[in-house]
Each structure stands twice: as structure tokens, then as C-alpha cells.
Amino acid sequence: MADLEVDYLVIGAGAAGMAFTDSLISDSDATIAIVDRRHRPGGHWNDAYPFVRLHQPSAFYGVNSLPLGSGAVDAVGLNRGLAELASGHEVLSHFDQAMQQRFLPTGRVEFLAMTEYAEGVATSLLSGERRTVSSRVTVDASYSAVQVPSRRPPSYAVDAGVACVPLNDLPDAAPSHESFTVVGAGKTGMDACIWLLLNGAPPERIRWVVPRDAWLLDRACFQFGDAFARTAQSLADQVEAITAAKDRDDVFLQLEARGELVRLDSDVMPTAYHCAIVSQGELAQLRRIEDVVRMGRVTRLTPTEMQLESGTVPNPPGTLFVDCSAAGIPGRPARPVFSGDRITLQWVRLCQPTFSAALIGHVEAMDDDEQRKNWICQPIAPPTVPSDWLRMMAVELDNRQRWSADAELQRWQSAARLDPFTSRLGALGAHETDAMAHLGRYLEHVGPATERIPDLLAQP
Ligand SMILES: Cc1cc2nc3c(=O)[nH]c(=O)nc-3n(C[C@H](O)[C@H](O)[C@H](O)COP(=O)(O)OP(=O)(O)OC[C@H]3O[C@@H](n4cnc5c(N)ncnc54)[C@H](O)[C@@H]3O)c2cc1C
């Protein structure tokens, strides 16, 4: 007999594991053990830099049963006029509250913190005590394999005498340096540049290594409440862009023309896409940096120069290098969500890890037909290149159609905090003529768009 016997063993108390467990608690009477090598829930948010914020609205992130934030619209700052974005501390506090005030008091959940799990054995990282675990279902809530700079060394050589820090150390290290080189152009690289600019670093003293330009989503397109008409417009624009495009590259130009996607420099065609979101205010700040190095990835830093894949540039005096080169979400291949006694948490809605995990938890609790569960929960592998947006949309549109045909799931979605779209749609008033018109346009183009995507993806 195992030391610990539960219905579900969840490996990982990050955002995905927490959102999944929350649904399972709501919709079943299962017993659950959550194992994590960290000391508290929240996964990679525990390692985040001090100035991190969500880049999507708090309103639809976290666990479904508890609100995150107050639903406010920011009155100041670069996100002015848009739904609030939780800080890293708020995200951690949300997950802590979920664990302490909701999960553990049920008496059905055990949280094994500071514990490494492998092949049926949970080993305490402090005492070394090993407990065998037997579960009906094992839930892999670590498949996203998120990478953050503070947890790994830079992916390039750094010679002795070079000042190079992960962006977690930027606030402490910045005051003693004259100039800054930010290495990496994902969410963390953008955050480092914006932090420097907002804290007074002159733009001419910032150099930014952008190995690949990325298409970025304009945050104004993901707003709910009174701003829902813009979101409805965005939904319609996405499918219309697919039908109107001349070819695959043109899809992204069409999306840009409609205000859906933005890029750093209108002369550079992006070759990357990672679901990063910016506001127009943030974009305007980033464009103040003129010394943008587009020479591929950094390969080596020496005290005098920066070596990159396609050239070398000298270091300005007193340079602090800020490493933001971790992959974030590395983009592992999709695999079936439900497979025998194993569930692998993945996105089932584009770029929405917590909604996806919550929906998978709900489906698991409501249904025991594996084939049907996988039919409802087709996984979406995270993107790396722009055409991945089309690949993801193909699955997303299919999933949307399957969910809308399921009355029970529609009911769940309408009540789900993490799905503001379905609930807002249900509450749409006849006076909201703009939103209605956009939804009409969406319905007109969604079928043709679905049919066109395979052709666009097949283009060289
Ligand atoms: C800076 C940053 C900002 C982001 N902002 C947003 C945003 O605004 N909106 C959004 O939707 N997404 C955002 N993301 C994406 C983010 O990755 C997801 O939102 C989510 O936090 C990922 O959670 P996860 O549970 O999949 O992974 P993780 O947070 O990595 O959690 C996995 C957990 O599993 C544990 N674990 C793994 N293996 C084992 C094992 N064998 N034994 C014990 N424990 C184990 C790990 O310790 C970890 O705690 C952001 C990512 C980053 C890096």
C-alpha cells in the first residue's frame, strides 16, 4: 500500500495546476495531492523580477473561483484606460489565498511543498523523506516548462569582468552603471527596457539586442465590460483578415492594418510570435530606443565587445548587460490532454493557460469518456513563429465550435470568471449596436476563415 493514496496527483502548483485543481474541487468530491518543489503555489511567479506584471488583464487570469484584482481600469501609467494588470506579488497572493482559504479547508487537498516528484515517489527536499504516491489519475501540470532568466545562466558565454545580471537584479545593479544593454526582445526584454526608461535612464544610453522581431498583440483588443465592442471588433477582424489576405504573410499585415497586431519597427517584418501583449503607451516607450541591434543572438560577451551570430559591436563604457534571453514558454509539441491515467495540462484556448486548465478540470469532473474529453479539449501548442498564429487559430476555431454545441459547457463558460467573453456575450444588450455588428461580421467570416487556414498554412 502506498504512503499516500488520492484520486488525483497534480505535479506542479503553478498557475495551471492551481486552476485545474480549483475546477476539480468545485465540480467533484475527489481527493487531490499537489506536489511542488517550490515552497508555495504560483510556479515561476515565485522567481519573477520585482517589477513584473501580468501582460493580460487580471480579470481573466488565476483560479476560476476567486477574483484577481478589483476589476478596476487603470487611470494612470502606460496601461491607462485599460483593465488592471496584477503585479507578481498580487498573482502570488491570489494563488496563496486559493490554497489556504479554499483548497486546504476542503479537507480533500494535501499540498506537498518543497517536494520533488518522480515515478510514483514524492521526496521531501528538506528531510529526504520518500513517500510513495498512488493515484487514479496523474496530472502533469509542468508541461509548459516555463523558463525565466533568474533560474538559468545566460545562453551565451560571459567573460570575467563583464557586468551581466538577470533582470531580477536590475533595480539593485542599475544605479552603478552608465549604460545598459538589454539582451532579448520577449516579454521580459520589453519589461527591462520600459523599466529603465520609466526610471530615468536616457534612451540613448540603452542598447537593445533584438534577435528576432515579433508581432505583438495590442492590449486594447482584450478588454471587457464597457470596452467589449473593441473586443468583438477584434474577433471579427481576426477571421476577416484570414479571409481577406492575399497570402500567408499578408494575414499579419491585414491584422496590423486592423489594429490587432503591432510591431516595433514598421520597416522590419517580424519573424517571431509569442503571444506577447503591449499597450500603445508601452510601444511608444520602446520606440524611444534607437540603438536596436539586429544581428542575431548574442554568442559571447567580453569586457570590450559583444559578439553576435552575425557580427561584433563594441561595448559602451560602464555597460550593464541585462539578460532576458530565457525562452519563456519554449513551445513543446501538443499531445493528447487525456491519455489513460494521465492528464497533460496544455492550452485549449490560444495563449490562455489558466482558462485552459480550468476548463480541462471541469471536463474531467463531468465526463469519463476519454475520446469525448479529447474531442472537447484539443490542445494548442504555444507559438514561436508568426504562422503559428494560424496553426493555433485552426484549433481554436474548432474548439470554439465544439464548445458552443455543448449546452453544459456553455453554461459553465457563461458563469466562468476566466471566460469573460462567453459571459459578456450572454449579457449583450440590444443597444450595443457596435458589438452586435462586429459579431455579425464574425459569424459571416468564421466559416470561410476556418476553410482557408489549411491553404494558408500549406504555403511555403
Ligand atoms: C514574466 C512572465 C509573464 C507572464 N505573463 C503572463 C500573462 O500575463 N498572462 C498569461 O496568460 N500568461 C503569462 N505568462 C505565461 C505563464 O507561463 C503562465 O501564465 C503560467 O504561469 C504558467 O504556469 P504553469 O503552471 O504552466 O508553469 P510553472 O509556473 O512553471 O509551474 C510548474 C510548477 O511545477 C513544478 N514542478 C515541475 N516538475 C516538478 C516535479 N517533478 N516535482 C515537483 N514539482 C515540479 C515547478 O516547481 C513549478 O512550480 C507569463 C510568463 C512569464 C515568464
Ligand as a Chemical Component Dictionary entry (heavy atoms), coordinates in Angstrom:
data_LIG
# 
_chem_comp.id                   LIG 
_chem_comp.type                 NON-POLYMER 
_chem_comp.pdbx_formal_charge   0 
_chem_comp.three_letter_code    LIG 
# 
loop_
_chem_comp_atom.comp_id 
_chem_comp_atom.atom_id 
_chem_comp_atom.alt_atom_id 
_chem_comp_atom.type_symbol 
_chem_comp_atom.charge 
_chem_comp_atom.model_Cartn_x 
_chem_comp_atom.model_Cartn_y 
_chem_comp_atom.model_Cartn_z 
_chem_comp_atom.pdbx_ordinal 
LIG C1  C1  C 0 7.342  37.047 -16.999 1  
LIG C2  C2  C 0 6.144  36.266 -17.433 2  
LIG C3  C3  C 0 4.902  36.900 -17.532 3  
LIG C4  C4  C 0 3.788  36.196 -17.946 4  
LIG N1  N1  N 0 2.600  36.832 -18.055 5  
LIG C5  C5  C 0 1.504  36.140 -18.451 6  
LIG C6  C6  C 0 0.227  36.762 -18.584 7  
LIG O1  O1  O 0 0.073  37.951 -18.383 8  
LIG N2  N2  N 0 -0.838 36.020 -18.965 9  
LIG C7  C7  C 0 -0.697 34.694 -19.242 10 
LIG O2  O2  O 0 -1.694 34.059 -19.566 11 
LIG N3  N3  N 0 0.481  34.084 -19.138 12 
LIG C8  C8  C 0 1.573  34.772 -18.766 13 
LIG N4  N4  N 0 2.779  34.150 -18.680 14 
LIG C9  C9  C 0 2.852  32.747 -19.066 15 
LIG C10 C10 C 0 2.920  31.864 -17.844 16 
LIG O3  O3  O 0 3.912  30.984 -18.147 17 
LIG C11 C11 C 0 1.629  31.180 -17.494 18 
LIG O4  O4  O 0 0.667  32.169 -17.216 19 
LIG C12 C12 C 0 1.686  30.274 -16.262 20 
LIG O5  O5  O 0 2.151  30.985 -15.139 21 
LIG C13 C13 C 0 2.462  29.021 -16.460 22 
LIG O6  O6  O 0 2.169  28.209 -15.358 23 
LIG P1  P1  P 0 2.459  26.672 -15.308 24 
LIG O7  O7  O 0 1.722  26.157 -14.143 25 
LIG O8  O8  O 0 2.204  26.056 -16.633 26 
LIG O9  O9  O 0 4.046  26.559 -15.128 27 
LIG P2  P2  P 0 5.010  26.902 -13.890 28 
LIG O10 O10 O 0 4.735  28.230 -13.359 29 
LIG O11 O11 O 0 6.394  26.641 -14.388 30 
LIG O12 O12 O 0 4.635  25.822 -12.779 31 
LIG C14 C14 C 0 5.046  24.489 -12.841 32 
LIG C15 C15 C 0 5.393  24.054 -11.440 33 
LIG O13 O13 O 0 5.679  22.668 -11.450 34 
LIG C16 C16 C 0 6.692  22.401 -10.508 35 
LIG N5  N5  N 0 7.315  21.126 -10.883 36 
LIG C17 C17 C 0 7.661  20.729 -12.136 37 
LIG N6  N6  N 0 8.136  19.472 -12.107 38 
LIG C18 C18 C 0 8.100  19.061 -10.819 39 
LIG C19 C19 C 0 8.466  17.852 -10.164 40 
LIG N7  N7  N 0 8.960  16.807 -10.835 41 
LIG N8  N8  N 0 8.296  17.777 -8.822  42 
LIG C20 C20 C 0 7.803  18.825 -8.143  43 
LIG N9  N9  N 0 7.430  19.972 -8.711  44 
LIG C21 C21 C 0 7.579  20.102 -10.034 45 
LIG C22 C22 C 0 7.614  23.605 -10.620 46 
LIG O14 O14 O 0 8.363  23.786 -9.434  47 
LIG C23 C23 C 0 6.615  24.737 -10.851 48 
LIG O15 O15 O 0 6.280  25.391 -9.648  49 
LIG C24 C24 C 0 3.918  34.832 -18.273 50 
LIG C25 C25 C 0 5.160  34.203 -18.181 51 
LIG C26 C26 C 0 6.276  34.908 -17.773 52 
LIG C27 C27 C 0 7.598  34.196 -17.707 53 
# 
loop_
_chem_comp_bond.comp_id 
_chem_comp_bond.atom_id_1 
_chem_comp_bond.atom_id_2 
_chem_comp_bond.value_order 
_chem_comp_bond.pdbx_ordinal 
LIG C1  C2  SING 1  
LIG C2  C3  SING 2  
LIG C2  C26 DOUB 3  
LIG C3  C4  DOUB 4  
LIG C4  N1  SING 5  
LIG C4  C24 SING 6  
LIG N1  C5  DOUB 7  
LIG C5  C6  SING 8  
LIG C5  C8  SING 9  
LIG C6  O1  DOUB 10 
LIG C6  N2  SING 11 
LIG N2  C7  SING 12 
LIG C7  O2  DOUB 13 
LIG C7  N3  SING 14 
LIG N3  C8  DOUB 15 
LIG C8  N4  SING 16 
LIG N4  C9  SING 17 
LIG N4  C24 SING 18 
LIG C9  C10 SING 19 
LIG C10 O3  SING 20 
LIG C10 C11 SING 21 
LIG C11 O4  SING 22 
LIG C11 C12 SING 23 
LIG C12 O5  SING 24 
LIG C12 C13 SING 25 
LIG C13 O6  SING 26 
LIG O6  P1  SING 27 
LIG P1  O7  DOUB 28 
LIG P1  O8  SING 29 
LIG P1  O9  SING 30 
LIG O9  P2  SING 31 
LIG P2  O10 DOUB 32 
LIG P2  O11 SING 33 
LIG P2  O12 SING 34 
LIG O12 C14 SING 35 
LIG C14 C15 SING 36 
LIG C15 O13 SING 37 
LIG C15 C23 SING 38 
LIG O13 C16 SING 39 
LIG C16 N5  SING 40 
LIG C16 C22 SING 41 
LIG N5  C17 SING 42 
LIG N5  C21 SING 43 
LIG C17 N6  DOUB 44 
LIG N6  C18 SING 45 
LIG C18 C19 SING 46 
LIG C18 C21 DOUB 47 
LIG C19 N7  SING 48 
LIG C19 N8  DOUB 49 
LIG N8  C20 SING 50 
LIG C20 N9  DOUB 51 
LIG N9  C21 SING 52 
LIG C22 O14 SING 53 
LIG C22 C23 SING 54 
LIG C23 O15 SING 55 
LIG C24 C25 DOUB 56 
LIG C25 C26 SING 57 
LIG C26 C27 SING 58 
# 
